[in-house]
Amino acid sequence: MIKKLHILLAVLTFFLCAIPFSTQLRWPFVAVIQIMKSKKTINDCVAQYGDGVRARLKPFFVGVDVAYPPQGITLVGLKAERTLEVWVLADDGLWRYLRNYPIIGMSGVLGSKLKEGDRQVPEGLYRLESLNPNSLYHPYTIRSRRN
């Protein structure tokens, strides 16, 4: 009887520990972690990372003859090539290729997203409406390989 109780407790513990990693149940844990973190504003992030970003990107902008910051920016994600292309809008109204970044992590397989939770990367055109400087997935927390 005690052995069955130990097995039941082990299985229950496993499932309780797996909850934060479940796609459907992750958001409450993420929300709690975000509340516990200190609140930053976009201006805080620009002050902290802006100079480094400008210095790193300046040669690319000079190379395509576009002023920084550009009038517009478009990100093109290519799933098969596992590449994110960056295009910038120049003062003359033409889009210019700036550079690309490797996509080093991706869920699912090649193909369309069919339903929520299928772990597929969605395809399509999206407009950025806001930036969340307190996101756990903010780009400055991820180290990327440089081209």
Phi, psi and chi 1 to 4 in degrees:
 res  aa     phi    psi   chi1   chi2   chi3   chi4
   1 MET       -  -42.6  177.9   67.0  178.8      -
   2 ILE   -67.0  -37.2  -68.5  178.3      -      -
   3 LYS   -62.8  -41.8 -172.3  173.5 -175.6  176.9
   4 LYS   -64.9  -36.7  -72.4 -177.5 -179.1  179.8
   5 LEU   -65.6  -41.7 -177.2   60.5      -      -
   6 HIS   -62.4  -42.3  -75.7  -77.2      -      -
   7 ILE   -64.8  -43.4  -67.7  171.3      -      -
   8 LEU   -62.2  -42.6 -179.7   62.5      -      -
   9 LEU   -65.1  -38.9  -75.4  173.0      -      -
  10 ALA   -64.4  -43.6      -      -      -      -
  11 VAL   -65.6  -43.8  169.4      -      -      -
  12 LEU   -62.3  -42.2 -176.6   60.2      -      -
  13 THR   -62.5  -42.7  -58.2      -      -      -
  14 PHE   -58.8  -47.5  170.8   77.8      -      -
  15 PHE   -67.1  -36.2  -78.0  109.4      -      -
  16 LEU   -66.6  -38.1  -73.0  174.4      -      -
  17 CYS   -71.1  -26.4  -68.6      -      -      -
  18 ALA   -78.8  -18.8      -      -      -      -
  19 ILE   -54.2  -46.9  -73.1  173.9      -      -
  20 PRO   -62.6  -18.3  -20.3   29.6      -      -
  21 PHE   -96.8   -5.4  -58.2  101.0      -      -
  22 SER   -74.5  133.9  166.4      -      -      -
  23 THR   -58.3  -41.7  -55.6      -      -      -
  24 GLN   -74.8  -29.0  -57.2  -64.2  -32.0      -
  25 LEU  -108.8    5.5  -58.9  173.4      -      -
  26 ARG   -73.3  -34.3 -173.8  178.8  -42.9  156.7
  27 TRP   -58.7  -36.3   70.2  -93.5      -      -
  28 PRO   -64.1  -36.3  -17.3   27.2      -      -
  29 PHE   -69.6  -40.1  -65.5   95.4      -      -
  30 VAL   -62.9  -42.9  170.6      -      -      -
  31 ALA   -61.1  -41.7      -      -      -      -
  32 VAL   -65.0  -43.0  168.2      -      -      -
  33 ILE   -63.6  -40.5  -68.4  169.7      -      -
  34 GLN   -64.4  -38.0  -73.7  177.0  -33.3      -
  35 ILE   -65.3  -38.2  -70.5  168.7      -      -
  36 MET   -72.9  -26.6  -68.3  176.9    2.5      -
  37 LYS   -72.5  156.8  -74.0  175.2   53.4  178.4
  38 SER   -70.2  145.2   62.1      -      -      -
  39 LYS   -81.3  130.2  -63.4  -67.0 -178.8 -172.1
  40 LYS  -116.6  152.8  -71.1 -175.5  177.2 -179.3
  41 THR  -102.5  168.8   65.8      -      -      -
  42 ILE   -61.8  -39.2  -68.8  172.9      -      -
  43 ASN   -61.6  -36.7  -72.0  -22.6      -      -
  44 ASP   -60.2  -44.6  -66.9  -23.5      -      -
  45 CYS   -67.2  -40.0  -68.9      -      -      -
  46 VAL   -63.8  -42.3  169.2      -      -      -
  47 ALA   -64.0  -37.6      -      -      -      -
  48 GLN   -76.6  -39.9 -175.4  173.5    0.0      -
  49 TYR  -115.5  -11.8  -59.4  102.5      -      -
  50 GLY   -58.0  -47.0      -      -      -      -
  51 ASP   -62.5  -42.2  -68.7  -20.8      -      -
  52 GLY   -65.5  -40.4      -      -      -      -
  53 VAL   -66.0  -46.3  169.1      -      -      -
  54 ARG   -58.3  -45.7  -82.1 -174.2 -146.7   90.1
  55 ALA   -62.8  -39.7      -      -      -      -
  56 ARG   -71.7  -34.8 -151.1  168.0   44.3 -114.0
  57 LEU   -92.0  -17.9  -68.5  178.2      -      -
  58 LYS   -52.2  -47.1 -175.8  176.1 -179.4  178.0
  59 PRO   -59.6  -33.7  -19.3   28.2      -      -
  60 PHE   -69.9  -42.0  -64.1  100.3      -      -
  61 PHE   -67.1  -40.2  -81.6   88.9      -      -
  62 VAL   -61.8  -41.0  168.5      -      -      -
  63 GLY   -62.7  -29.2      -      -      -      -
  64 VAL  -105.9    6.5  -64.3      -      -      -
  65 ASP    57.3   51.2 -165.0   29.3      -      -
  66 VAL  -127.0  134.9  175.2      -      -      -
  67 ALA   -71.5  147.3      -      -      -      -
  68 TYR  -106.2  132.7 -178.5   87.3      -      -
  69 PRO   -76.8  152.0   27.3  -31.3      -      -
  70 PRO   -73.7  164.2   28.8  -34.7      -      -
  71 GLN   -69.8  -26.0  -68.3 -173.1    8.7      -
  72 GLY  -157.6  160.0      -      -      -      -
  73 ILE  -142.0  139.5 -175.1  168.3      -      -
  74 THR  -129.0  133.3  -65.1      -      -      -
  75 LEU  -106.7  128.4  -54.9  175.1      -      -
  76 VAL  -117.0  112.2  178.9      -      -      -
  77 GLY   -93.6  122.9      -      -      -      -
  78 LEU  -109.9  106.1  -56.1  170.0      -      -
  79 LYS   -64.5  -48.5  -71.4  168.9   67.3  171.0
  80 ALA   -63.5  -37.9      -      -      -      -
  81 GLU   -84.4  -11.0  -67.2   82.4   -2.7      -
  82 ARG    53.1   50.8  -64.0 -179.0   66.7  105.1
  83 THR  -135.2  141.8  -60.2      -      -      -
  84 LEU  -112.2  113.9 -179.6   71.8      -      -
  85 GLU   -91.3  143.1  -69.1 -177.0  -10.7      -
  86 VAL  -113.8  122.2 -179.8      -      -      -
  87 TRP  -117.1  139.7  -68.5   77.0      -      -
  88 VAL  -124.8  148.8  -68.1      -      -      -
  89 LEU   -91.9  121.2 -176.1   59.6      -      -
  90 ALA   -84.9  168.2      -      -      -      -
  91 ASP   -61.1  -25.5  -68.6  -26.6      -      -
  92 ASP   -82.7    2.5   60.5    8.5      -      -
  93 GLY    86.1    3.7      -      -      -      -
  94 LEU   -97.9  144.4  -62.7  175.9      -      -
  95 TRP   -85.1  135.9  -72.6   93.7      -      -
  96 ARG  -125.8  138.5  -58.8 -142.7  174.0  102.1
  97 TYR   -69.4  126.0  169.8   78.2      -      -
  98 LEU   -95.3  -56.3 -175.6   69.7      -      -
  99 ARG  -175.1  179.1   67.4  171.9  -58.5  179.0
 100 ASN  -131.8  162.7   64.9   34.0      -      -
 101 TYR  -128.6  141.5  -67.0   91.2      -      -
 102 PRO   -72.7  141.6   26.0  -32.6      -      -
 103 ILE   -90.0  110.7  -62.9  173.6      -      -
 104 ILE   -99.8   -3.8   53.8  177.3      -      -
 105 GLY  -147.1  132.4      -      -      -      -
 106 MET  -157.3  138.8 -175.2  171.7   74.1      -
 107 SER   -96.0  165.9   63.7      -      -      -
 108 GLY    74.7 -161.9      -      -      -      -
 109 VAL  -127.2  172.4  -64.3      -      -      -
 110 LEU   -62.4  139.7  -68.7 -179.9      -      -
 111 GLY   134.5  172.9      -      -      -      -
 112 SER   -75.5  154.2  -60.8      -      -      -
 113 LYS   -78.9  126.3 -177.1  166.8 -173.4   65.7
 114 LEU  -104.5  -32.0  -58.8  174.4      -      -
 115 LYS  -157.7  160.1   63.9 -179.7 -179.2  176.3
 116 GLU   -61.4  135.1 -175.9  176.6  -12.7      -
 117 GLY    88.7    2.9      -      -      -      -
 118 ASP   -84.3    3.6   65.1    3.8      -      -
 119 ARG    64.3   16.2  -60.4 -174.7   49.7   79.4
 120 GLN   -86.0  146.7  -73.1  -65.7   95.2      -
 121 VAL   -78.9  125.4  176.3      -      -      -
 122 PRO   -70.7  147.1   21.9  -28.7      -      -
 123 GLU  -110.1  153.2  -62.4  174.7  -27.6      -
 124 GLY   137.5 -172.6      -      -      -      -
 125 LEU  -103.7  132.7  -57.4  174.9      -      -
 126 TYR  -134.2  143.7  -61.5   89.2      -      -
 127 ARG  -105.7  131.4  178.7  179.7  -58.2  -88.6
 128 LEU   -76.2  124.6  -66.1  179.0      -      -
 129 GLU  -105.7  -23.4  -64.8 -179.5   -6.8      -
 130 SER  -160.2  164.5   64.8      -      -      -
 131 LEU  -119.8  137.9  -61.5  174.1      -      -
 132 ASN  -111.1   98.9  178.7    1.1      -      -
 133 PRO   -69.2   -9.5   25.8  -32.9      -      -
 134 ASN  -103.8   10.8  -63.1  -61.9      -      -
 135 SER   -68.2  143.2  170.7      -      -      -
 136 LEU   -70.2  -14.9  -66.8  177.4      -      -
 137 TYR  -110.5   23.6  -51.8  103.2      -      -
 138 HIS   -65.5  139.1 -163.1  -83.6      -      -
 139 PRO   -56.0  -30.0  -24.1   31.0      -      -
 140 TYR   -71.7   -9.9   65.6   79.4      -      -
 141 THR   -90.3   -6.2   62.3      -      -      -
 142 ILE  -110.0  129.8  -60.5  170.9      -      -
 143 ARG   -87.1  125.0  -73.2 -149.5  158.1  115.7
 144 SER  -110.0  154.4   63.7      -      -      -
 145 ARG   -76.9  144.6  -63.9 -176.2  -62.5 -178.7
 146 ARG   -99.6  145.1  -66.9 -159.9  171.2   69.8
 147 ASN   -77.0      -  -69.7    1.5      -      -
